[in-house]
Amino acid sequence: MNRSQLKRSKILRMALVGSTDSMDNGGTGESFIMRSIKIALVVALYWFISITMVFLNNYLLENKDLDAPLFITFFQCLVSVGLCRLMYFLSTLFPDKIDFPSMRFDLKVSREVLPLTIVFIGMITFNNLCLKHVGVAFYTVGRSLSTVFNVIFTYTIIKQTTSLKALLCCGVILGGFWLGVDQEGVAGSLSWTGVLFGVLASACVSLNAIYTKKVMPVVDGSIWKLSFYNNLNACVLFLPLIVIFGELGSILSFNRLGDPQFWTMMGIGGVFGFAIGYVTGLQIKFTSPLTHNVSGTAKACAQTVLAVMYNHSSKSLLWWTSNMMVLGGSSGYTWVKGMEMKKAPAEIPQVTVSKDLKPKEHPEV
């Protein structure tokens, strides 16, 4: 690991554990502050887009006349592909104002991105199906196991073990999950189908974070290219799935196919679908798969509060306790892993920051 990589790794470690220690001789306090501000802005952007996206999807999926969650997800991916092509076209017209990578299709790259696309399809499909069956409020607990799956996949795929303290934190998360399921059952609003989809979505979220890191070199470290190939592959794969799961008939019989308001909402959902793909990759790139998972869980807790307030719902103390257990367990896990990284800096993996994230080339970051 060269000096530059060491410095980047230390910045990442300090940002994760909240250390106020001085940086190495090659850095300054100002550069650390700027790095922290950038990370905070990226996380805040992810929260805003993700929460808005969840409420938009809930609005679209609650439509009783159109039972086609795969079609809705397909349309969002299609809009993302179109926006990638549009941005590339605009960058050729205004190269001094818009910096965007080439979107020329490469079959070899598409094939190499395909494993991630399969995980990506599972993630967004199971997310939407979970949301459709459980609603926004319980969506937090239903999708709370991403950190637990991150531990499992870190061991099975990367062959890294987890400490007892970290495992105990995962136990708290699992306890919060089961308490939440129990309280939904007591309230008479439990959907086991939704719970199953939530568990599958959590697994796919963790796999998506891990495979995103692996696939980045294939697309030259470009989040835009990754979004283009990921969504393009997904569009192709969704078409047979829509037919297999019988959504074609529901689409053709839908009485609002000519309604501009419906397509406007679908279009807005597609724009946010494009944005969430970018900010998810951006957050993973600026932090780590672990931090991304924990950020997603914390965001979901805030999202739950908003959903309960919006729907004027009344929840029991134990129901809220389950949410706090999930948040507390995830936060504790992050703290434990951060302390372990701080004690063993030599074991921190190399962190490569792609040139397309340099401030001069991407001033919007």
JOFEN-V74234 format. One record per backbone hydrogen bond with DSSP energy under -1.0 kcal/mol. NH is the residue of the N-H (numbers start at 0). CO is the residue of the C=O. If there is no record, write none. Layout:
nh:NH co:CO
nh:NH co:CO
This chain:
nh:5 co:1
nh:6 co:2
nh:7 co:3
nh:8 co:4
nh:9 co:5
nh:10 co:6
nh:11 co:7
nh:12 co:8
nh:13 co:9
nh:14 co:10
nh:15 co:11
nh:16 co:12
nh:17 co:13
nh:18 co:13
nh:26 co:23
nh:31 co:27
nh:32 co:28
nh:33 co:29
nh:34 co:30
nh:35 co:31
nh:36 co:32
nh:37 co:33
nh:38 co:34
nh:39 co:35
nh:40 co:36
nh:41 co:37
nh:42 co:38
nh:43 co:39
nh:44 co:40
nh:45 co:41
nh:46 co:42
nh:47 co:43
nh:48 co:44
nh:49 co:45
nh:50 co:46
nh:51 co:47
nh:52 co:48
nh:53 co:49
nh:54 co:50
nh:55 co:51
nh:56 co:52
nh:57 co:53
nh:58 co:54
nh:59 co:55
nh:60 co:56
nh:61 co:57
nh:62 co:59
nh:67 co:65
nh:71 co:67
nh:72 co:68
nh:73 co:69
nh:74 co:70
nh:75 co:71
nh:76 co:72
nh:77 co:73
nh:78 co:74
nh:79 co:75
nh:80 co:76
nh:81 co:77
nh:82 co:78
nh:83 co:79
nh:84 co:80
nh:85 co:81
nh:86 co:82
nh:87 co:83
nh:88 co:84
nh:89 co:85
nh:90 co:86
nh:91 co:87
nh:92 co:88
nh:93 co:89
nh:96 co:93
nh:97 co:93
nh:109 co:105
nh:110 co:106
nh:111 co:107
nh:112 co:108
nh:116 co:112
nh:117 co:113
nh:118 co:114
nh:119 co:115
nh:120 co:116
nh:121 co:117
nh:122 co:118
nh:123 co:119
nh:124 co:120
nh:125 co:121
nh:126 co:122
nh:127 co:123
nh:128 co:124
nh:129 co:125
nh:130 co:126
nh:131 co:127
nh:132 co:128
nh:133 co:129
nh:134 co:130
nh:141 co:137
nh:142 co:138
nh:143 co:140
nh:148 co:144
nh:149 co:145
nh:150 co:146
nh:151 co:147
nh:152 co:148
nh:153 co:149
nh:154 co:150
nh:155 co:151
nh:156 co:152
nh:159 co:153
nh:166 co:162
nh:167 co:163
nh:168 co:164
nh:169 co:165
nh:170 co:166
nh:171 co:167
nh:172 co:168
nh:173 co:169
nh:174 co:170
nh:175 co:171
nh:176 co:172
nh:177 co:173
nh:178 co:174
nh:179 co:175
nh:180 co:176
nh:181 co:177
nh:182 co:178
nh:183 co:179
nh:184 co:180
nh:185 co:181
nh:186 co:182
nh:188 co:183
nh:194 co:190
nh:195 co:191
nh:196 co:192
nh:197 co:193
nh:198 co:194
nh:199 co:195
nh:200 co:196
nh:201 co:197
nh:202 co:198
nh:203 co:199
nh:204 co:200
nh:205 co:201
nh:206 co:202
nh:207 co:203
nh:208 co:204
nh:209 co:205
nh:210 co:206
nh:211 co:207
nh:212 co:208
nh:213 co:209
nh:214 co:210
nh:215 co:211
nh:217 co:214
nh:219 co:216
nh:220 co:215
nh:221 co:218
nh:225 co:221
nh:226 co:222
nh:227 co:223
nh:228 co:224
nh:229 co:225
nh:230 co:226
nh:231 co:227
nh:232 co:228
nh:233 co:229
nh:234 co:230
nh:235 co:231
nh:236 co:232
nh:237 co:233
nh:238 co:234
nh:241 co:237
nh:242 co:238
nh:243 co:239
nh:244 co:240
nh:245 co:242
nh:246 co:241
nh:250 co:246
nh:251 co:247
nh:252 co:248
nh:253 co:250
nh:258 co:255
nh:262 co:258
nh:263 co:259
nh:264 co:260
nh:265 co:261
nh:266 co:262
nh:267 co:263
nh:268 co:264
nh:269 co:265
nh:270 co:266
nh:271 co:267
nh:272 co:268
nh:273 co:269
nh:274 co:270
nh:275 co:271
nh:276 co:272
nh:277 co:273
nh:278 co:274
nh:279 co:275
nh:280 co:276
nh:281 co:277
nh:282 co:278
nh:283 co:279
nh:284 co:280
nh:285 co:281
nh:286 co:282
nh:291 co:287
nh:292 co:288
nh:293 co:289
nh:294 co:290
nh:295 co:291
nh:296 co:292
nh:297 co:293
nh:298 co:294
nh:299 co:295
nh:300 co:296
nh:301 co:297
nh:302 co:298
nh:303 co:299
nh:304 co:300
nh:305 co:301
nh:306 co:302
nh:307 co:303
nh:308 co:304
nh:309 co:305
nh:310 co:306
nh:312 co:307
nh:319 co:315
nh:320 co:316
nh:321 co:317
nh:322 co:318
nh:323 co:319
nh:324 co:320
nh:325 co:321
nh:326 co:322
nh:327 co:323
nh:328 co:324
nh:329 co:325
nh:330 co:326
nh:331 co:327
nh:332 co:328
nh:333 co:329
nh:334 co:330
nh:335 co:331
nh:336 co:332
nh:337 co:333
nh:338 co:334
nh:339 co:335
nh:340 co:336
nh:341 co:337
nh:342 co:338
nh:343 co:339
nh:346 co:343
nh:347 co:344
nh:356 co:353
nh:357 co:354
nh:360 co:357
nh:361 co:357
nh:364 co:361
